[in-house]
């Protein structure tokens, strides 16, 4: 990268006598770049354009010329503090007056009392230029920092744009896949229902013509078709939860639970005990989605118990410990329990912790519970130990209506 321009000219302002020409010749011989100002206006213009050092004689400080020059000093950028060397023939009082005059305008000031040796002037200019070079280095760092910040800003803009584009593409792809899976699952039910219907007809009207092996095979066909139909229904339910509009309204949870228990045959078996501790709060929810949540939690509590153990379920609610505007519903069972290492995995799709021949299920029920709760602005969790039952919870926003 090319180095930024560094003006190291020595601007000379010495209107009286031959001082200007003499100093310019001396400095030129020493390898400097002197420039003699012929007027205050010229001097101001050269300083504004850029310079390394301003060298002035005491006579150049007389108003109004000096005022014009020092006004230019005030317009320098923040990194710039143009070194000023003043040649004076006055005593201590005159030096003090000069310092007061230039202190408010110039930052770095060197006073040289005449007569002075040529080497003193050369050395003073060298020191001033060295200071000026350090200022240029600061300027270069500031400009490089500004360029880097602009690159970072542009990179952030491009990254944000790329993320937005990729997110939109992924969203569209996910929606297409969800629509495709919903369509496939829905269309699969028609031939599956035909299989179930014909297998039932075969069992009812032609079982006498089948031997025991044939009857076993027919039963396996019917059982497998039932299981596949349940899986398809669960996939469709999950798709509806994910894709459908979730409109929230006040829901009477006591009434909803009672209706669920009455309408689901597996929930009012003679060996099942479901205790509901009242009162239960009203919540802001979607009735259909909340039905999926409660029915899945109750169904799992009945399903996952040891053989010959009557299911015992207790349901109650309390304010959320994190947010009292939310209600936490508990579903406690006396089932087989869940290892701590598996307690988050069970809320994912198609996650089964037990063999299918021991406990029926599709591995989608708890995924529906979590997704439905999230769509309604809530969340879910579980507390459990293997062999000691489980306590599932669902949090939803309470409703005053």
C-alpha positions in Angstrom: 0.0 0.0 0.0 1.3 3.5 -0.9 2.3 5.6 2.0 -0.1 8.6 2.5 1.4 12.0 1.4 3.7 13.6 4.0 4.4 17.3 3.5 7.7 18.2 5.1 8.1 21.7 3.7 9.5 24.4 5.9 7.1 27.4 5.5 9.1 30.6 6.2 7.4 33.9 7.1 10.0 36.6 7.5 9.0 39.9 5.8 11.8 42.1 7.1 15.3 42.2 5.5 17.0 39.2 4.0 16.1 36.8 6.9 13.8 34.7 4.7 16.3 34.2 1.8 19.1 33.5 4.2 17.2 30.9 6.2 15.9 29.3 3.0 19.4 29.0 1.6 20.7 27.5 4.8 17.9 25.0 5.1 18.1 24.0 1.5 21.8 23.3 1.8 21.0 21.0 4.8 18.6 19.0 2.7 15.3 20.5 3.8 12.4 21.8 1.6 12.0 25.5 2.4 9.2 27.7 1.0 9.1 31.5 1.5 5.7 33.1 2.0 5.4 36.4 0.3 2.3 37.5 2.2 0.1 36.4 5.1 -2.5 35.2 2.7 0.1 33.0 0.9 1.4 31.7 4.2 -2.2 30.8 5.3 -2.9 29.0 2.1 0.4 27.0 2.3 -0.3 25.9 5.9 -3.8 24.9 4.9 -2.4 22.8 2.0 0.0 21.0 4.3 3.4 21.7 5.9 6.1 20.2 8.1 7.1 23.2 10.1 6.2 26.9 10.2 9.3 29.1 10.7 8.5 32.8 11.6 10.4 35.8 12.7 9.1 38.0 15.4 8.1 40.7 12.9 5.7 38.3 11.2 3.7 38.2 14.4 2.4 41.7 14.1 -1.4 42.0 13.4 -3.3 41.6 11.2 -1.0 39.1 9.4 -0.4 36.8 12.4 -4.2 36.7 13.2 -4.9 35.4 9.7 -2.1 32.7 10.0 -3.3 31.5 13.4 -6.9 31.2 12.2 -5.6 28.5 9.8 -4.0 26.7 12.8 -7.4 26.4 14.4 -8.8 24.5 11.3 -6.2 21.7 11.5 -7.5 18.1 11.9 -7.5 16.5 15.3 -4.2 14.6 14.7 -2.3 17.7 13.5 -0.3 20.1 15.6 1.9 22.0 13.2 5.3 22.8 14.9 6.0 26.5 15.1 9.5 28.0 15.4 9.7 31.8 16.2 12.9 33.8 15.9 12.9 36.7 18.4 15.4 39.3 19.6 13.4 40.3 22.7 14.1 39.7 26.3 12.3 37.5 28.8 9.2 39.9 29.0 9.0 39.9 25.2 9.3 36.1 25.1 6.5 35.8 27.6 4.3 38.1 25.5 5.0 36.0 22.4 4.1 32.8 24.2 0.8 34.2 25.4 0.1 35.4 21.8 0.6 32.0 20.2 -0.4 29.6 23.0 -4.1 29.6 22.1 -3.5 28.9 18.4 -0.4 26.7 18.1 0.4 23.6 20.2 4.1 23.0 19.7 6.1 26.3 19.9 9.9 26.8 19.9 11.4 30.3 20.6 14.9 31.0 19.3 16.5 34.2 20.4 18.6 36.0 17.9 21.4 36.2 17.1 21.7 32.4 16.8 24.0 29.9 15.3 23.1 28.2 12.0 23.4 24.8 13.6 20.9 25.8 16.3 18.3 26.6 13.7 19.0 23.4 11.8 18.8 21.3 14.9 15.5 23.0 15.9 14.0 22.3 12.5 15.1 18.6 12.7 13.4 18.2 16.1 10.3 19.9 14.9 10.1 17.7 11.7 10.7 14.6 13.9 7.6 15.6 15.9 5.7 16.3 12.7 6.5 12.8 11.4 5.1 11.2 14.6 1.9 13.2 13.9 1.8 11.7 10.4 2.2 8.3 11.9 -0.8 9.0 14.1 -2.8 10.2 11.1 -1.9 7.1 9.2 -3.1 4.9 12.1 -6.3 6.9 12.3 -6.9 6.6 8.6 -6.1 2.9 8.6 -8.5 2.4 11.6 -11.2 4.3 9.7 -10.6 2.1 6.6 -10.7 -1.1 8.7 -13.9 0.1 10.4 -15.5 0.8 7.0 -14.4 -2.7 5.8 -15.9 -4.2 9.0 -19.1 -2.2 8.5 -19.4 -3.3 4.9 -18.6 -6.9 5.9 -21.3 -6.8 8.5 -23.8 -5.4 6.0 -22.8 -8.1 3.4 -23.0 -10.8 6.1 -26.4 -9.6 7.3 -27.6 -9.6 3.7 -26.2 -13.1 3.1 -27.7 -14.4 6.4 -31.1 -12.9 5.4 -30.9 -14.5 2.0 -29.9 -17.9 3.3 -32.5 -17.7 6.0 -35.2 -16.9 3.4 -33.9 -19.8 1.2 -33.9 -22.2 4.1 -37.4 -21.1 5.3 -38.7 -21.6 1.8 -37.1 -25.0 1.6 -38.4 -26.0 5.0 -41.9 -24.9 4.0 -41.7 -26.9 0.8 -40.6 -30.0 2.7 -43.3 -29.6 5.3 -45.9 -29.2 2.6 -44.5 -32.2 0.8 -44.4 -34.4 3.9 -48.0 -33.3 4.9 -49.2 -34.1 1.4 -47.5 -37.5 1.3 -48.7 -38.4 4.8 -52.3 -37.3 4.0 -52.3 -39.3 0.7 -50.9 -42.4 2.3 -53.9 -42.7 4.6 -56.3 -43.6 1.7 -54.5 -46.9 0.6 -53.8 -47.6 4.3 -57.5 -47.4 5.2 -58.2 -49.8 2.3 -55.7 -52.3 3.7 -57.3 -52.1 7.2 -60.8 -52.4 5.7 -60.0 -55.5 3.6 -58.1 -57.1 6.4 -61.1 -56.6 8.7 -63.4 -58.1 6.1 -61.1 -61.0 5.6 -61.0 -61.7 9.3 -64.7 -61.4 9.8 -66.0 -63.3 6.7 -63.2 -65.7 5.7 -61.3 -66.5 8.8 -62.8 -70.0 8.8 -60.9 -70.8 5.6 -57.5 -69.7 7.2 -55.4 -72.0 9.3 -53.7 -70.7 12.4 -50.6 -69.5 10.6 -52.8 -67.5 8.2 -54.8 -66.0 11.0 -51.5 -64.9 12.7 -50.3 -63.3 9.5 -53.6 -61.5 9.1 -53.4 -60.2 12.6 -49.9 -58.9 12.0 -51.0 -57.1 8.8 -53.8 -55.5 10.7 -51.6 -54.5 13.7 -48.9 -53.1 11.4 -51.4 -51.1 9.4 -52.9 -49.7 12.7 -49.4 -48.7 13.8 -48.6 -47.0 10.5 -52.0 -45.2 10.6 -51.1 -43.9 14.0 -47.7 -42.7 12.9 -49.3 -40.9 9.9 -51.8 -39.2 12.1 -49.1 -38.1 14.5 -47.0 -36.7 11.6 -50.1 -34.9 10.3 -50.8 -33.5 13.8 -47.2 -32.3 14.1 -47.4 -30.7 10.6 -50.6 -28.9 11.6 -49.0 -27.6 14.7 -45.9 -26.4 12.8 -47.6 -25.0 9.7 -51.1 -23.9 10.9 -52.2 -20.6 12.3 -52.2 -20.6 16.1 -54.9 -18.2 17.3 -54.9 -17.7 21.0 -58.0 -17.2 23.2 -58.9 -17.7 26.8 -59.3 -21.4 27.6 -61.0 -23.0 30.6 -58.4 -25.7 31.3 -60.6 -27.6 33.9 -63.4 -28.0 31.3 -60.9 -28.9 28.5 -59.3 -31.6 30.7 -62.7 -33.1 31.6 -63.8 -33.2 27.9 -60.5 -34.9 26.9 -60.8 -37.6 29.6 -64.4 -38.3 28.6 -63.7 -38.5 24.9 -60.5 -40.5 24.9 -61.3 -44.2 25.6 -57.8 -45.0 27.0 -58.2 -42.3 29.6 -61.3 -43.7 31.3 -60.3 -47.3 31.6 -61.3 -49.0 34.9 -57.7 -49.4 36.1 -56.8 -45.8 35.4 -57.0 -43.1 38.1 -56.6 -39.5 37.1 -56.7 -36.9 40.0 -57.2 -33.3 39.0 -56.4 -30.9 41.8 -58.6 -27.8 41.4 -58.7 -24.9 40.7 -56.9 -24.8 37.4 -56.2 -21.4 35.9 -57.6 -20.1 32.6 -54.8 -19.6 30.0 -54.2 -17.9 26.7 -54.0 -20.8 24.3 -55.3 -22.5 21.2 -57.9 -25.1 22.2 -56.9 -27.6 19.5 -53.2 -27.3 20.2 -53.8 -27.4 24.0 -55.9 -30.6 23.5 -52.9 -32.2 21.7 -50.6 -31.2 24.6 -52.9 -32.5 27.4 -54.0 -35.7 25.6 -50.4 -36.7 24.8 -49.2 -36.1 28.3 -52.1 -38.1 29.8 -51.7 -40.8 27.2 -48.0 -41.2 27.9 -48.6 -41.4 31.6 -51.0 -44.3 31.1 -48.9 -46.0 28.6 -45.4 -46.0 30.2 -46.0 -48.0 33.4 -44.7 -51.4 34.4 -46.9 -54.4 33.4 -49.8 -55.0 35.8 -49.3 -51.6 37.5 -52.5 -49.5 37.5 -51.7 -46.0 36.1 -52.0 -43.2 38.7 -51.9 -39.7 37.4 -52.2 -36.4 39.3 -52.7 -33.0 37.5 -52.4 -29.6 39.2 -51.2 -26.1 38.4 -49.2 -23.4 40.1 -47.6 -20.0 39.2 -44.3 -20.4 37.2 -41.3 -19.9 39.4 -39.7 -17.7 36.8 -42.7 -15.6 35.7 -45.9 -15.3 37.7 -47.9 -14.2 34.6 -47.4 -17.9 33.5 -49.1 -20.9 34.9 -47.2 -24.2 35.2 -49.3 -27.4 34.7 -47.9 -30.6 36.3 -48.7 -34.1 35.1 -47.3 -36.6 37.6 -47.4 -40.4 37.0 -46.2 -43.6 38.6 -44.6 -44.9 35.4 -41.2 -46.3 34.5 -39.4 -43.0 34.6 -36.7 -41.5 32.4 -32.9 -41.3 32.8 -31.6 -37.8 33.2 -29.4 -38.1 30.1 -32.5 -38.8 28.0 -34.8 -36.1 29.3 -34.2 -33.5 26.6 -33.9 -36.1 23.7 -37.5 -37.3 24.3 -38.9 -34.0 23.1 -37.4 -34.5 19.7 -39.0 -36.2 16.7 -39.0 -40.0 16.5 -37.2 -40.5 19.8 -38.0 -43.8 21.5 -36.4 -44.9 24.7 -38.1 -48.3 25.0 -38.6 -51.2 22.6 -41.8 -50.9 20.4 -42.9 -54.4 21.4 -43.0 -53.4 25.1 -44.5 -49.9 24.7 -46.5 -48.8 21.7 -45.9 -45.3 20.3 -44.5 -43.4 17.3 -41.9 -41.2 19.1 -43.7 -38.0 18.0 -46.1 -37.3 20.9 -43.7 -35.3 23.1 -42.4 -33.4 20.0 -46.0 -32.3 19.4 -46.3 -31.2 23.1 -43.1 -29.1 22.9 -43.8 -27.5 19.5 -47.5 -26.7 20.4 -46.4 -25.1 23.7 -43.8 -23.0 22.0 -46.3 -21.9 19.3 -48.6 -20.7 22.1 -45.7 -18.8 23.8 -45.0 -21.4 26.5 -42.5 -24.1 27.2 -42.2 -27.6 28.6 -39.9 -29.7 30.7 -39.7 -32.9 32.8 -38.4 -34.1 36.2 -37.9 -37.8 36.4 -35.7 -40.7 37.6 -35.6 -44.2 36.2 -38.1 -46.4 38.0 -39.6 -43.6 40.1 -42.2 -42.0 37.8 -42.1 -38.7 36.0 -43.5 -35.2 36.4 -44.0 -33.4 33.1 -44.8 -29.7 33.1 -46.2 -27.2 30.6 -46.1 -23.4 31.1 -48.6 -21.1 29.4 -49.6 -17.5 29.9 -52.6 -17.0 32.2 -55.7 -15.2 31.1 -57.9 -13.0 33.2 -60.9 -13.4 30.9 
